[in-house]
């Protein structure tokens, strides 16, 4: 699918002698879109990266959503630490370092800036609805975004770990559940250790208590990362089914 990298500019002035915080920064974002022959206006899906960054696999995920009629964008959420970090599956110390720097208030800022880009600055998506899907830590970020990012119409969480704990100060995503106003899908592995089936059950209870429309599915024999065909935990049947479910979810709540 046609694709390009966009540097999304944060509001504020770029101060070359003080680059702390996001003000004035750029956030590298992979954008994949349907062919021009298919039209010039499309709904959007924000694809939230795994813990390894916007890797080749995440680019391929974006391309898949573009094949199904969405503009898919994947922001590089480690941009405060590195312009566009792409980490290997065997680089866990570096992964933990980058993940440890994530802060929930900054994550929400990043997703909101991405939403603004899609709503107001990118011609192909202006005036259309936006969904969000995330994998691994991106699943957690997707859940967090559902609690605090106006402008989203639906969310799909893939094995989002650490939904029960905060990144930085403030409440954990699960404690923000009463703020969710959009439908939330969840796709989880029964053999996952983060989140465990018990964690998933706790998240489901929070959604029920808050009256959120949701649809969770647990895949027997699947572990963490079952969607990624570059990881040992890849499960083709579970990945295909979860994609089909997510596309139907977005077709219902984002395309319409």
C-alpha positions, 0 to 999 in steps of 0.5 A: 500500500502507498505509505510515507513517514510524517513528522507530526509537530507538537504545538509550541515553539521549537527552542533549540537550546531547550528540548525538554518535554514535547513542546516544539518536538516532532513525532515520527509517524508511519502512515499507510493509506488506500490507493488513490484510485479508491478515493480521497477520504477514509476513516482512520486507525491509530496503530499503537506500537509494540514495546519494540517501536514502529518496526517493520511488523508494525508497518505491515500491520498498518498496511493491512488496515490500509488494504481494508479501507483505512488510513493507518498511522503508527506514531513513534511513542519513544520520541522523547528518548529517540527520534524513531527507536526500532528495537530487536526482539532480543534487546530486552534491556533496551526495551525495558529502558525505553518503556520505563521512560513512558509516562501516562500523561505524555502518552495521552498527549501523543495520542491526542496530537495524532488525533488532531493530525488526523482530524485537522491536518491530513486531508484524506482523514479530515471529517472521518471517524478514528479507531485505535488498536494496539499490541503489547504495551500498545494494547495498554496504551490503547486502553489508556487512550480510550479513557482520556482521548476525545475523538476516538470512536472505537478501540481494540486491545491486543494483550495489553499488559500493565493495564492495572498499573500506572506509568508515572504519577496518577491512576492506572488505566483500569482506574480510569475505566469509568471515563471510557465512552467508546466500545472496546474490543479485547483479544488475549492469549490464555497462556499469557503472563502479562496480562494473565487471564485473572488480569483480563477478568479484572479488566472485564469486571471494571468495564461491566461496572462502568457500563462500557460496551465491550467484546473480549475473547481469550485464545486457548494455547496463545501467549503474549505477542500471538499476532506478530509473525516475527515472534516465536509466540505467533499463532496464525489462527488466533491472529487471523481471527483477531484481525477479522474481529477487529476489522468487523468492530471498526467497520461497525463503529468507525466506518459507519 
